[in-house]
């Protein structure tokens, strides 16, 4: 029924105009489909290009007038002859490049609720983290995108919208704030006749060439804006394709109370990113807004707060009406896999039509990985949701996962069906290499092992030391058969600290037969937030606390002959704040466990080890 309704809408949208004499004119061109996919029947060089500004119902630069979103449009010339087309829309703060911005210094002491806040200074220069384009300044050429020719040749229009405070848009950047959502949404409202737009001369510009049916797609920040806009339930947004996208900005710059950074960008934070994308010409107008971002983000406690709640799209997932094709790299340590895992799960709880694509690369677009298959999936997805083609894409397996050997597998859902929690237990010897028991915890009274923080060593360096006082490491025997993890590992520790502040880091590793190791996944927590990410509770040195936290979700096959290792450290040089060495952690192994999402559950795990 839904496909027929879509087809009826498209047919109505391309209804033939009548000539003045009453005779029917020649029909306008129309898209062509083969096996449910739009075909390249339009000349991608024969297009209409427009530049305009959409009135957004928000005043984030506080100048007394609505912000304006600069939009560039590329549509088939056939739209001048009566053809109406759907839209693939990419909203971005990066079209005008970015500014050189100093990152925060991370070589600082951790917050002690009973002491004065430490002095902090800026150090380092930001280049980019979430999909940025270098070189801020006026553009001499129109905006382009690697998908433009592909879509336009198949009868879609491509629309580019500059996020508020960037390029030729007014307003201010706020790193995921509500104003950015309103700005990006306003373009869809204009496409559907609900908001006005004008050209450079002030002449009103209607969107008479479109059906109004719109998809949003992009990588990283450009994929995060679709998540945000979808939560508003805006009419006309039929589907989104968020790639390496954020679902909660708190989990991008914080982790369970800990101040962390995107992989490769130590010291970046919400204020740094806002300043980076702040490329409108009259930049001084947004200085107070960005200063407010810097104050409200709170790098001192790391606590969850109303500032971060405003940027948590998971809280508003109930508003999503668009279908979602979510794409993420299993080795993305910029936007971590927790972002897509929680988003995908929340969408499922709301009954949203969804599919997930997980690949073995990092922070990237799948166009560079599996071009033909990816474009076919994307084409079928858009042909169904934007053109109403009854091609069955919505009934195909919801999960596509690339395996370690670069092969691909379609499965009914993700985490993989059959994945169940299986708990393992570290046993003594962690200063060298303790063991992991897949059945029993350490019995009896407390068995305590100790480590001292040294943020100067990376996790990888600590893992490969045969012994160290700066980490605790535990290993299984060699696996007799492959073991697949699919989902979110959870760490439960009993830890006492000799200082009132410390980082806690947990790591899962794959140890190959030749002795080399690979990080499977990792996670972090601030023990001051042991009860709630929003609340700092002081630590009493010498008191043992139950500390539980998640590692980043993963889909990973441990090969036969390999060992699964678990490591506990304090600071993580590449991600957390880095205090002076020396903070002591005492871990009680009788109350320590790691729960793994194993396909086949505990029985499969015990069979392998």
FIPAVO-951636 format. One record per residue (C-alpha): residue number from 1; residue in one letter; chain; z, x, y. Coordinates in steps of 0.001 Angstrom, whole numbers. Example, Ala and Ser with C-alpha at 12.3 -4.5 7.8 and 13.67 -1.06 7.14 Angstrom:
// residues 2
<1 "A" "A" <7800 12300 -4500>>
<2 "S" "A" <7140 13670 -1060>>
// end
This chain:
// residues 609
<1 "X" "A" <0 0 0>>
<2 "X" "A" <884 2785 2417>>
<3 "X" "A" <-2437 4558 1889>>
<4 "X" "A" <-4334 1291 2495>>
<5 "X" "A" <-2369 704 5701>>
<6 "X" "A" <-3211 4237 6884>>
<7 "X" "A" <-6882 3690 6066>>
<8 "X" "A" <-6856 451 8045>>
<9 "X" "A" <-5340 2199 11030>>
<10 "X" "A" <-7988 4913 10939>>
<11 "X" "A" <-10766 2361 10564>>
<12 "X" "A" <-9447 475 13580>>
<13 "X" "A" <-9119 3689 15551>>
<14 "X" "A" <-12793 4581 15050>>
<15 "X" "A" <-14095 1011 15536>>
<16 "X" "A" <-17631 1126 16921>>
<17 "X" "A" <-18107 420 20648>>
<18 "X" "A" <-20495 -2329 21665>>
<19 "X" "A" <-23471 -1606 23897>>
<20 "X" "A" <-23847 -3527 27163>>
<21 "X" "A" <-26513 -5717 25538>>
<22 "X" "A" <-24070 -6792 22825>>
<23 "X" "A" <-25806 -4750 20144>>
<24 "X" "A" <-23737 -2292 18161>>
<25 "X" "A" <-24105 1355 19238>>
<26 "X" "A" <-24683 4217 16850>>
<27 "X" "A" <-21448 4900 14984>>
<28 "X" "A" <-19434 7912 16104>>
<29 "X" "A" <-19183 10906 13783>>
<30 "X" "A" <-16483 10715 11139>>
<31 "X" "A" <-14572 13198 8972>>
<32 "X" "A" <-15742 13754 5413>>
<33 "X" "A" <-13452 14060 2393>>
<34 "X" "A" <-13997 15572 -1035>>
<35 "X" "A" <-11329 15248 -3722>>
<36 "X" "A" <-8891 14081 -1078>>
<37 "X" "A" <-9453 17074 1246>>
<38 "X" "A" <-11043 17038 4702>>
<39 "X" "A" <-14257 19057 4731>>
<40 "X" "A" <-15547 21479 7428>>
<41 "X" "A" <-18298 19267 8856>>
<42 "X" "A" <-17691 19884 12568>>
<43 "X" "A" <-18798 22967 14470>>
<44 "X" "A" <-15559 24752 15494>>
<45 "X" "A" <-17378 26168 18522>>
<46 "X" "A" <-18405 22694 19732>>
<47 "X" "A" <-15084 21615 21165>>
<48 "X" "A" <-13458 20156 24235>>
<49 "X" "A" <-10642 22208 25748>>
<50 "X" "A" <-8123 20720 28137>>
<51 "X" "A" <-5075 21983 29998>>
<52 "X" "A" <-2464 19529 31285>>
<53 "X" "A" <1221 18927 31914>>
<54 "X" "A" <3267 16232 30175>>
<55 "X" "A" <6201 14652 31998>>
<56 "X" "A" <9336 15220 29862>>
<57 "X" "A" <12294 12889 30532>>
<58 "X" "A" <14808 15691 31097>>
<59 "X" "A" <15744 17927 34030>>
<60 "X" "A" <17043 21103 32423>>
<61 "X" "A" <16395 23302 35477>>
<62 "X" "A" <18340 20861 37692>>
<63 "X" "A" <15688 20674 40413>>
<64 "X" "A" <15843 16891 40702>>
<65 "X" "A" <12559 16156 38906>>
<66 "X" "A" <11520 15826 35287>>
<67 "X" "A" <10556 19002 33452>>
<68 "X" "A" <6856 19492 32749>>
<69 "X" "A" <5498 20706 29404>>
<70 "X" "A" <2277 22675 29638>>
<71 "X" "A" <-185 21632 26933>>
<72 "X" "A" <-3522 23015 25825>>
<73 "X" "A" <-5809 20921 23635>>
<74 "X" "A" <-8723 21838 21396>>
<75 "X" "A" <-10591 18839 19935>>
<76 "X" "A" <-13977 18299 18309>>
<77 "X" "A" <-16696 17433 20817>>
<78 "X" "A" <-17368 14360 18683>>
<79 "X" "A" <-14298 12829 20316>>
<80 "X" "A" <-16460 12470 23443>>
<81 "X" "A" <-18728 10168 21405>>
<82 "X" "A" <-16029 7776 20250>>
<83 "X" "A" <-14443 9559 17284>>
<84 "X" "A" <-10659 9395 17320>>
<85 "X" "A" <-8766 12160 15585>>
<86 "X" "A" <-5226 12996 14473>>
<87 "X" "A" <-3389 16015 15817>>
<88 "X" "A" <-1872 19201 14406>>
<89 "X" "A" <621 20255 17082>>
<90 "X" "A" <2381 23596 17468>>
<91 "X" "A" <5178 23809 20017>>
<92 "X" "A" <6259 27352 20876>>
<93 "X" "A" <8233 29388 23408>>
<94 "X" "A" <6136 32472 22615>>
<95 "X" "A" <2655 31796 23990>>
<96 "X" "A" <3430 33771 27160>>
<97 "X" "A" <5036 36655 25257>>
<98 "X" "A" <8584 37828 25869>>
<99 "X" "A" <10818 39928 28080>>
<100 "X" "A" <12637 43157 27258>>
<101 "X" "A" <16252 42065 26900>>
<102 "X" "A" <19283 44174 25891>>
<103 "X" "A" <21079 43101 22733>>
<104 "X" "A" <24838 42870 22480>>
<105 "X" "A" <26719 45912 21289>>
<106 "X" "A" <28008 45340 17748>>
<107 "X" "A" <30176 48446 17451>>
<108 "X" "A" <33265 46574 18607>>
<109 "X" "A" <36642 45596 17242>>
<110 "X" "A" <37032 42161 15719>>
<111 "X" "A" <38861 39326 17446>>
<112 "X" "A" <42625 39425 17059>>
<113 "X" "A" <44063 36091 18261>>
<114 "X" "A" <47236 37877 19311>>
<115 "X" "A" <45527 40568 21391>>
<116 "X" "A" <43328 40713 24488>>
<117 "X" "A" <39591 40346 23951>>
<118 "X" "A" <37877 43741 23526>>
<119 "X" "A" <35581 45066 26202>>
<120 "X" "A" <31935 44582 25348>>
<121 "X" "A" <28744 46063 26655>>
<122 "X" "A" <25031 45476 26133>>
<123 "X" "A" <23123 48060 24177>>
<124 "X" "A" <19632 48204 22731>>
<125 "X" "A" <16489 46272 23537>>
<126 "X" "A" <15216 43141 21886>>
<127 "X" "A" <11641 43196 20653>>
<128 "X" "A" <11439 39966 18649>>
<129 "X" "A" <13010 38212 15718>>
<130 "X" "A" <11916 34621 15288>>
<131 "X" "A" <8138 34852 15364>>
<132 "X" "A" <7799 36262 18864>>
<133 "X" "A" <4626 37523 20496>>
<134 "X" "A" <4929 40652 22589>>
<135 "X" "A" <3855 41104 26177>>
<136 "X" "A" <5218 38588 28670>>
<137 "X" "A" <3040 37588 31581>>
<138 "X" "A" <235 35246 32617>>
<139 "X" "A" <-2399 34597 29958>>
<140 "X" "A" <-6002 35410 30791>>
<141 "X" "A" <-7306 33554 27729>>
<142 "X" "A" <-6575 30144 26189>>
<143 "X" "A" <-3914 29856 23523>>
<144 "X" "A" <-5263 30420 20012>>
<145 "X" "A" <-3860 30065 16503>>
<146 "X" "A" <-5064 31328 13144>>
<147 "X" "A" <-5366 27725 11877>>
<148 "X" "A" <-7352 26408 14849>>
<149 "X" "A" <-10881 26792 13484>>
<150 "X" "A" <-9849 25489 10071>>
<151 "X" "A" <-8392 22266 11459>>
<152 "X" "A" <-10923 21543 14191>>
<153 "X" "A" <-13851 21950 11786>>
<154 "X" "A" <-12298 19265 9577>>
<155 "X" "A" <-11794 16645 12263>>
<156 "X" "A" <-8293 17388 13527>>
<157 "X" "A" <-7392 18206 17117>>
<158 "X" "A" <-5112 21181 17693>>
<159 "X" "A" <-2492 20833 20421>>
<160 "X" "A" <-383 23673 21808>>
<161 "X" "A" <2785 22938 23784>>
<162 "X" "A" <4728 25591 25685>>
<163 "X" "A" <8453 25126 25208>>
<164 "X" "A" <10559 24445 28292>>
<165 "X" "A" <11154 27500 30466>>
<166 "X" "A" <8257 29433 28935>>
<167 "X" "A" <4760 30109 30203>>
<168 "X" "A" <3484 27387 32499>>
<169 "X" "A" <6138 24833 31531>>
<170 "X" "A" <9068 24127 33823>>
<171 "X" "A" <12640 23526 32651>>
<172 "X" "A" <14858 26155 31045>>
<173 "X" "A" <15134 27702 27579>>
<174 "X" "A" <18407 27009 25767>>
<175 "X" "A" <17765 28342 22234>>
<176 "X" "A" <17591 25068 20387>>
<177 "X" "A" <19355 22829 22887>>
<178 "X" "A" <18635 19128 23214>>
<179 "X" "A" <16353 19662 26221>>
<180 "X" "A" <13965 21725 24086>>
<181 "X" "A" <13791 18894 21560>>
<182 "X" "A" <13042 16384 24314>>
<183 "X" "A" <10365 18663 25743>>
<184 "X" "A" <8604 19153 22417>>
<185 "X" "A" <8875 15454 21551>>
<186 "X" "A" <7375 14400 24899>>
<187 "X" "A" <3943 15646 23820>>
<188 "X" "A" <3961 13222 20881>>
<189 "X" "A" <5054 10420 23209>>
<190 "X" "A" <2119 11255 25498>>
<191 "X" "A" <-319 11294 22572>>
<192 "X" "A" <862 7763 21797>>
<193 "X" "A" <652 6486 25378>>
<194 "X" "A" <4381 6391 26100>>
<195 "X" "A" <4587 9200 28673>>
<196 "X" "A" <2245 10332 31462>>
<197 "X" "A" <458 13654 31874>>
<198 "X" "A" <-1652 15172 34639>>
<199 "X" "A" <-4090 18010 35095>>
<200 "X" "A" <-3763 20912 37542>>
<201 "X" "A" <-5049 18712 40365>>
<202 "X" "A" <-2546 15938 39695>>
<203 "X" "A" <-5031 13538 38118>>
<204 "X" "A" <-3528 11438 35304>>
<205 "X" "A" <-4792 12391 31843>>
<206 "X" "A" <-4612 9838 29025>>
<207 "X" "A" <-4992 10772 25337>>
<208 "X" "A" <-7712 8253 24523>>
<209 "X" "A" <-9369 10521 21952>>
<210 "X" "A" <-6539 10491 19386>>
<211 "X" "A" <-5232 8098 16774>>
<212 "X" "A" <-1760 9224 17813>>
<213 "X" "A" <-967 10347 14281>>
<214 "X" "A" <557 13818 14620>>
<215 "X" "A" <1780 16705 12460>>
<216 "X" "A" <3923 19572 13713>>
<217 "X" "A" <3623 23001 12104>>
<218 "X" "A" <4790 26530 12858>>
<219 "X" "A" <6651 29619 11731>>
<220 "X" "A" <10257 30431 12673>>
<221 "X" "A" <11109 29108 16178>>
<222 "X" "A" <7716 27390 16076>>
<223 "X" "A" <8830 25786 12792>>
<224 "X" "A" <12320 25012 14038>>
<225 "X" "A" <11059 22774 16841>>
<226 "X" "A" <9381 20450 14280>>
<227 "X" "A" <12733 20079 12482>>
<228 "X" "A" <14392 19217 15784>>
<229 "X" "A" <11739 16725 16890>>
<230 "X" "A" <11645 15046 13468>>
<231 "X" "A" <15341 14180 13741>>
<232 "X" "A" <14535 11949 16731>>
<233 "X" "A" <12393 9676 14546>>
<234 "X" "A" <9673 9676 17210>>
<235 "X" "A" <6881 7230 16408>>
<236 "X" "A" <3595 8982 15718>>
<237 "X" "A" <5067 12091 14090>>
<238 "X" "A" <3887 11520 10540>>
<239 "X" "A" <4701 14862 8941>>
<240 "X" "A" <6048 18329 9689>>
<241 "X" "A" <5438 21718 8075>>
<242 "X" "A" <8383 23956 9046>>
<243 "X" "A" <7791 27532 7840>>
<244 "X" "A" <10712 30020 7834>>
<245 "X" "A" <12474 27522 10087>>
<246 "X" "A" <16039 27018 11284>>
<247 "X" "A" <17969 23842 10507>>
<248 "X" "A" <21215 24963 12182>>
<249 "X" "A" <21327 27643 14876>>
<250 "X" "A" <24987 28331 14087>>
<251 "X" "A" <23932 29597 10680>>
<252 "X" "A" <21373 31847 12322>>
<253 "X" "A" <23832 33723 14569>>
<254 "X" "A" <27125 32993 12770>>
<255 "X" "A" <28301 32661 9188>>
<256 "X" "A" <31486 30864 8270>>
<257 "X" "A" <33205 32047 11460>>
<258 "X" "A" <31739 35560 11400>>
<259 "X" "A" <29453 36829 14154>>
<260 "X" "A" <26299 37923 12335>>
<261 "X" "A" <22737 38793 13311>>
<262 "X" "A" <19262 38034 11989>>
<263 "X" "A" <18083 40756 9649>>
<264 "X" "A" <16705 43666 11657>>
<265 "X" "A" <18025 42426 15014>>
<266 "X" "A" <21631 43527 15229>>
<267 "X" "A" <23244 42262 18414>>
<268 "X" "A" <20829 39435 19100>>
<269 "X" "A" <22363 36085 20029>>
<270 "X" "A" <21402 32764 21570>>
<271 "X" "A" <21543 34100 25134>>
<272 "X" "A" <19353 37089 24250>>
<273 "X" "A" <16694 34860 22716>>
<274 "X" "A" <16797 32431 25662>>
<275 "X" "A" <16304 35293 28091>>
<276 "X" "A" <13532 36725 25922>>
<277 "X" "A" <11423 33537 25985>>
<278 "X" "A" <12219 32774 29648>>
<279 "X" "A" <8708 33520 30900>>
<280 "X" "A" <8098 30834 33543>>
<281 "X" "A" <7065 32369 36863>>
<282 "X" "A" <10117 31432 38963>>
<283 "X" "A" <12730 32699 36542>>
<284 "X" "A" <15707 32742 38905>>
<285 "X" "A" <16062 28955 38674>>
<286 "X" "A" <17258 29202 35050>>
<287 "X" "A" <19799 32003 35535>>
<288 "X" "A" <22786 29583 35624>>
<289 "X" "A" <21551 27765 32514>>
<290 "X" "A" <21210 30967 30478>>
<291 "X" "A" <24579 32174 31762>>
<292 "X" "A" <26064 28959 30370>>
<293 "X" "A" <24431 29665 27003>>
<294 "X" "A" <25981 33158 27036>>
<295 "X" "A" <29441 31762 27728>>
<296 "X" "A" <29322 28842 25303>>
<297 "X" "A" <27935 30745 22302>>
<298 "X" "A" <31312 32548 21941>>
<299 "X" "A" <30812 35970 20386>>
<300 "X" "A" <34567 36492 20388>>
<301 "X" "A" <35879 34002 17813>>
<302 "X" "A" <32587 33047 16144>>
<303 "X" "A" <33906 29497 15806>>
<304 "X" "A" <31705 26451 15356>>
<305 "X" "A" <31817 24367 18544>>
<306 "X" "A" <30056 21561 20445>>
<307 "X" "A" <27556 24182 21636>>
<308 "X" "A" <26501 24837 18036>>
<309 "X" "A" <26788 21161 17019>>
<310 "X" "A" <24100 20345 19592>>
<311 "X" "A" <21860 22822 17761>>
<312 "X" "A" <22670 21596 14258>>
<313 "X" "A" <19756 19406 13178>>
<314 "X" "A" <21411 18704 9828>>
<315 "X" "A" <23769 16366 11654>>
<316 "X" "A" <20800 14222 12715>>
<317 "X" "A" <18740 14329 9520>>
<318 "X" "A" <19241 10582 9167>>
<319 "X" "A" <16720 10117 11961>>
<320 "X" "A" <13873 11856 10113>>
<321 "X" "A" <10969 9512 9369>>
<322 "X" "A" <8221 12110 8948>>
<323 "X" "A" <7415 13654 5591>>
<324 "X" "A" <8333 17348 5256>>
<325 "X" "A" <6549 20269 3606>>
<326 "X" "A" <9154 23045 3907>>
<327 "X" "A" <8063 26658 3337>>
<328 "X" "A" <10298 29725 3101>>
<329 "X" "A" <10346 33306 1832>>
<330 "X" "A" <12909 34058 -849>>
<331 "X" "A" <13295 37501 748>>
<332 "X" "A" <13579 36270 4333>>
<333 "X" "A" <16655 37896 5887>>
<334 "X" "A" <15729 36861 9397>>
<335 "X" "A" <15925 33100 8894>>
<336 "X" "A" <17934 33072 5682>>
<337 "X" "A" <17238 30805 2735>>
<338 "X" "A" <20334 28731 3443>>
<339 "X" "A" <18422 27199 6348>>
<340 "X" "A" <15743 25670 4135>>
<341 "X" "A" <18035 24929 1183>>
<342 "X" "A" <20439 22813 3233>>
<343 "X" "A" <17588 21108 5101>>
<344 "X" "A" <15704 20272 1913>>
<345 "X" "A" <18846 18930 230>>
<346 "X" "A" <19777 16819 3262>>
<347 "X" "A" <16266 15353 3420>>
<348 "X" "A" <16561 14390 -226>>
<349 "X" "A" <19832 12598 418>>
<350 "X" "A" <18021 10520 3047>>
<351 "X" "A" <15095 9687 752>>
<352 "X" "A" <12566 11556 2919>>
<353 "X" "A" <9211 12368 1293>>
<354 "X" "A" <9395 16155 869>>
<355 "X" "A" <8065 19237 -866>>
<356 "X" "A" <9309 22850 -870>>
<357 "X" "A" <7237 26051 -1147>>
<358 "X" "A" <9202 29251 -1896>>
<359 "X" "A" <7419 32601 -1968>>
<360 "X" "A" <8452 36183 -2704>>
<361 "X" "A" <7761 37567 758>>
<362 "X" "A" <9956 37565 3842>>
<363 "X" "A" <9622 36061 7306>>
<364 "X" "A" <5944 35154 7202>>
<365 "X" "A" <3298 32451 6982>>
<366 "X" "A" <1979 31743 3441>>
<367 "X" "A" <-1574 31995 4785>>
<368 "X" "A" <-1256 35747 4202>>
<369 "X" "A" <-26 35325 627>>
<370 "X" "A" <-1972 32663 -1242>>
<371 "X" "A" <-4623 31583 1222>>
<372 "X" "A" <-6875 29338 -854>>
<373 "X" "A" <-4127 27505 -2713>>
<374 "X" "A" <-2001 27184 405>>
<375 "X" "A" <-4819 25769 2536>>
<376 "X" "A" <-5708 23323 -215>>
<377 "X" "A" <-2107 22073 -364>>
<378 "X" "A" <-1893 21862 3418>>
<379 "X" "A" <-5241 20083 3665>>
<380 "X" "A" <-4304 17503 1035>>
<381 "X" "A" <-938 16985 2727>>
<382 "X" "A" <-2487 16369 6137>>
<383 "X" "A" <-5413 14367 4758>>
<384 "X" "A" <-2901 12018 3179>>
<385 "X" "A" <-378 11709 5982>>
<386 "X" "A" <-2762 11885 8967>>
<387 "X" "A" <-6001 10366 7619>>
<388 "X" "A" <-4523 8049 4982>>
<389 "X" "A" <-6383 9584 2063>>
<390 "X" "A" <-5057 8325 -1283>>
<391 "X" "A" <-5134 11770 -2913>>
<392 "X" "A" <-1813 11645 -4768>>
<393 "X" "A" <-247 14621 -2986>>
<394 "X" "A" <2980 12704 -2494>>
<395 "X" "A" <3339 12315 -6280>>
<396 "X" "A" <2816 15976 -7172>>
<397 "X" "A" <5734 18277 -8177>>
<398 "X" "A" <8104 18693 -5255>>
<399 "X" "A" <8713 22414 -5812>>
<400 "X" "A" <6351 25389 -5881>>
<401 "X" "A" <8047 28753 -6511>>
<402 "X" "A" <6487 32197 -6645>>
<403 "X" "A" <8026 34339 -9360>>
<404 "X" "A" <8804 38061 -9240>>
<405 "X" "A" <5527 38893 -11015>>
<406 "X" "A" <3698 37035 -8188>>
<407 "X" "A" <2739 34114 -10454>>
<408 "X" "A" <3385 30560 -9217>>
<409 "X" "A" <5133 27667 -10901>>
<410 "X" "A" <5273 23979 -10015>>
<411 "X" "A" <8511 22213 -10893>>
<412 "X" "A" <9906 18704 -10362>>
<413 "X" "A" <12424 19810 -7744>>
<414 "X" "A" <14559 22638 -6348>>
<415 "X" "A" <17054 24013 -7320>>
<416 "X" "A" <15343 24131 -10683>>
<417 "X" "A" <16161 21306 -13067>>
<418 "X" "A" <18747 22537 -15536>>
<419 "X" "A" <20514 24816 -13063>>
<420 "X" "A" <24267 24463 -13562>>
<421 "X" "A" <27320 26292 -12286>>
<422 "X" "A" <28523 29134 -14495>>
<423 "X" "A" <31586 31146 -13480>>
<424 "X" "A" <32020 34880 -14056>>
<425 "X" "A" <35081 37057 -13495>>
<426 "X" "A" <35445 40656 -12228>>
<427 "X" "A" <37740 42876 -14300>>
<428 "X" "A" <39510 46083 -13176>>
<429 "X" "A" <37787 49308 -12215>>
<430 "X" "A" <36002 48230 -9025>>
<431 "X" "A" <36559 51542 -7231>>
<432 "X" "A" <34092 52978 -9735>>
<433 "X" "A" <32391 50230 -11694>>
<434 "X" "A" <34515 47453 -13120>>
<435 "X" "A" <33150 44951 -15588>>
<436 "X" "A" <32188 41293 -15324>>
<437 "X" "A" <33393 38912 -18014>>
<438 "X" "A" <31255 35797 -18427>>
<439 "X" "A" <34048 33879 -20178>>
<440 "X" "A" <37569 34789 -19114>>
<441 "X" "A" <39452 35664 -15950>>
<442 "X" "A" <41844 38604 -15774>>
<443 "X" "A" <45061 37265 -17350>>
<444 "X" "A" <48691 37612 -16403>>
<445 "X" "A" <50328 38681 -13172>>
<446 "X" "A" <48482 40019 -10126>>
<447 "X" "A" <45943 42769 -10729>>
<448 "X" "A" <45127 44138 -7283>>
<449 "X" "A" <42276 46470 -6299>>
<450 "X" "A" <41869 47886 -2805>>
<451 "X" "A" <39113 48948 -443>>
<452 "X" "A" <38974 50244 3121>>
<453 "X" "A" <36314 49093 5567>>
<454 "X" "A" <33591 51523 6633>>
<455 "X" "A" <30905 49785 8689>>
<456 "X" "A" <29017 53072 8962>>
<457 "X" "A" <27733 52689 5397>>
<458 "X" "A" <25126 50087 4537>>
<459 "X" "A" <25573 47709 1635>>
<460 "X" "A" <22778 49505 -197>>
<461 "X" "A" <24505 52870 245>>
<462 "X" "A" <27825 51490 -970>>
<463 "X" "A" <26184 49895 -3995>>
<464 "X" "A" <24653 53152 -5177>>
<465 "X" "A" <27789 55293 -4843>>
<466 "X" "A" <29245 56050 -8316>>
<467 "X" "A" <32683 55475 -6837>>
<468 "X" "A" <34001 54584 -3416>>
<469 "X" "A" <37139 53522 -1643>>
<470 "X" "A" <34978 51390 674>>
<471 "X" "A" <33849 48765 -1804>>
<472 "X" "A" <34687 47150 -5131>>
<473 "X" "A" <31855 46823 -7658>>
<474 "X" "A" <31666 45027 -11002>>
<475 "X" "A" <28880 44841 -13572>>
<476 "X" "A" <27827 42884 -16636>>
<477 "X" "A" <26380 44539 -19691>>
<478 "X" "A" <22585 44747 -19888>>
<479 "X" "A" <21035 41309 -20280>>
<480 "X" "A" <19580 40645 -23730>>
<481 "X" "A" <17247 38014 -22277>>
<482 "X" "A" <16155 36938 -18778>>
<483 "X" "A" <18651 34999 -16667>>
<484 "X" "A" <17406 32739 -13886>>
<485 "X" "A" <19514 31890 -10857>>
<486 "X" "A" <18396 28864 -8830>>
<487 "X" "A" <20656 27632 -6052>>
<488 "X" "A" <23701 28830 -4136>>
<489 "X" "A" <26262 31322 -5534>>
<490 "X" "A" <29875 30838 -4441>>
<491 "X" "A" <32565 33534 -4174>>
<492 "X" "A" <36292 32819 -4475>>
<493 "X" "A" <38660 35681 -3645>>
<494 "X" "A" <42373 36159 -3203>>
<495 "X" "A" <42671 38785 -465>>
<496 "X" "A" <45443 40373 1576>>
<497 "X" "A" <44647 42362 4732>>
<498 "X" "A" <46523 45178 6424>>
<499 "X" "A" <45159 44192 9863>>
<500 "X" "A" <44978 40853 11672>>
<501 "X" "A" <41149 40874 11610>>
<502 "X" "A" <38491 41935 9088>>
<503 "X" "A" <35032 41038 7858>>
<504 "X" "A" <34483 40011 4245>>
<505 "X" "A" <31104 40539 2569>>
<506 "X" "A" <29998 39549 -923>>
<507 "X" "A" <26833 40856 -2599>>
<508 "X" "A" <24962 40163 -5849>>
<509 "X" "A" <22802 43018 -7129>>
<510 "X" "A" <20238 43652 -9831>>
<511 "X" "A" <20807 47054 -11504>>
<512 "X" "A" <17689 48259 -13312>>
<513 "X" "A" <17807 50410 -16463>>
<514 "X" "A" <16829 53474 -14391>>
<515 "X" "A" <19954 53016 -12255>>
<516 "X" "A" <18250 51740 -9108>>
<517 "X" "A" <19637 48621 -7507>>
<518 "X" "A" <18276 45693 -5517>>
<519 "X" "A" <20203 43184 -3431>>
<520 "X" "A" <19651 39712 -4867>>
<521 "X" "A" <21683 37923 -2232>>
<522 "X" "A" <24671 38381 49>>
<523 "X" "A" <27006 36417 2300>>
<524 "X" "A" <29757 36865 4871>>
<525 "X" "A" <32893 35181 6135>>
<526 "X" "A" <35641 35592 8688>>
<527 "X" "A" <38983 35120 6906>>
<528 "X" "A" <40403 33740 10151>>
<529 "X" "A" <38125 30739 9493>>
<530 "X" "A" <39220 30313 5888>>
<531 "X" "A" <39917 26588 6349>>
<532 "X" "A" <37236 25580 8847>>
<533 "X" "A" <34370 27368 10657>>
<534 "X" "A" <35512 25580 13819>>
<535 "X" "A" <39107 26839 13716>>
<536 "X" "A" <40540 30342 14004>>
<537 "X" "A" <43798 30765 12073>>
<538 "X" "A" <45696 34060 12506>>
<539 "X" "A" <46031 36420 9565>>
<540 "X" "A" <49434 37746 8696>>
<541 "X" "A" <48973 41293 7363>>
<542 "X" "A" <50221 41614 3797>>
<543 "X" "A" <49834 37906 2992>>
<544 "X" "A" <47308 36965 316>>
<545 "X" "A" <44819 34252 1264>>
<546 "X" "A" <42350 32210 -760>>
<547 "X" "A" <38943 33046 728>>
<548 "X" "A" <35937 31071 -476>>
<549 "X" "A" <32381 31381 824>>
<550 "X" "A" <28755 30931 -153>>
<551 "X" "A" <26131 33609 -630>>
<552 "X" "A" <22605 32839 521>>
<553 "X" "A" <20733 30512 -1880>>
<554 "X" "A" <18297 32222 -4205>>
<555 "X" "A" <15773 31695 -6962>>
<556 "X" "A" <15780 34906 -8977>>
<557 "X" "A" <15135 36031 -12536>>
<558 "X" "A" <17258 38943 -13764>>
<559 "X" "A" <15044 40663 -16325>>
<560 "X" "A" <16153 41562 -19828>>
<561 "X" "A" <17730 45022 -19852>>
<562 "X" "A" <19031 44667 -16288>>
<563 "X" "A" <22654 44288 -15242>>
<564 "X" "A" <24046 41747 -12805>>
<565 "X" "A" <26519 43299 -10363>>
<566 "X" "A" <28924 41827 -7846>>
<567 "X" "A" <30259 43839 -4931>>
<568 "X" "A" <32971 43123 -2376>>
<569 "X" "A" <32925 44987 944>>
<570 "X" "A" <34342 44359 4369>>
<571 "X" "A" <31748 44910 7119>>
<572 "X" "A" <28008 44745 6460>>
<573 "X" "A" <26422 47406 8674>>
<574 "X" "A" <23116 45540 9079>>
<575 "X" "A" <24490 42062 9776>>
<576 "X" "A" <28124 41826 10899>>
<577 "X" "A" <30065 43268 13809>>
<578 "X" "A" <31054 46874 13076>>
<579 "X" "A" <34690 47734 13897>>
<580 "X" "A" <36162 51203 13523>>
<581 "X" "A" <36705 52204 9864>>
<582 "X" "A" <39961 51695 8056>>
<583 "X" "A" <40819 47994 7703>>
<584 "X" "A" <42305 47557 4228>>
<585 "X" "A" <41572 44690 1835>>
<586 "X" "A" <43568 44067 -1345>>
<587 "X" "A" <41784 41798 -3835>>
<588 "X" "A" <43735 40051 -6609>>
<589 "X" "A" <41373 39885 -9571>>
<590 "X" "A" <43457 37277 -11385>>
<591 "X" "A" <42393 34795 -8688>>
<592 "X" "A" <38839 36024 -8113>>
<593 "X" "A" <35630 34496 -9473>>
<594 "X" "A" <31931 34133 -8725>>
<595 "X" "A" <30174 30866 -9532>>
<596 "X" "A" <26462 31293 -10240>>
<597 "X" "A" <23724 28608 -10334>>
<598 "X" "A" <22254 29489 -13736>>
<599 "X" "A" <19321 27672 -15308>>
<600 "X" "A" <20826 26643 -18619>>
<601 "X" "A" <24368 26924 -17286>>
<602 "X" "A" <27236 28810 -18907>>
<603 "X" "A" <25655 28674 -22359>>
<604 "X" "A" <22536 30495 -21153>>
<605 "X" "A" <24623 33078 -19285>>
<606 "X" "A" <26837 33821 -22276>>
<607 "X" "A" <23820 34091 -24542>>
<608 "X" "A" <22355 36795 -22296>>
<609 "X" "A" <25547 38847 -21940>>
// end
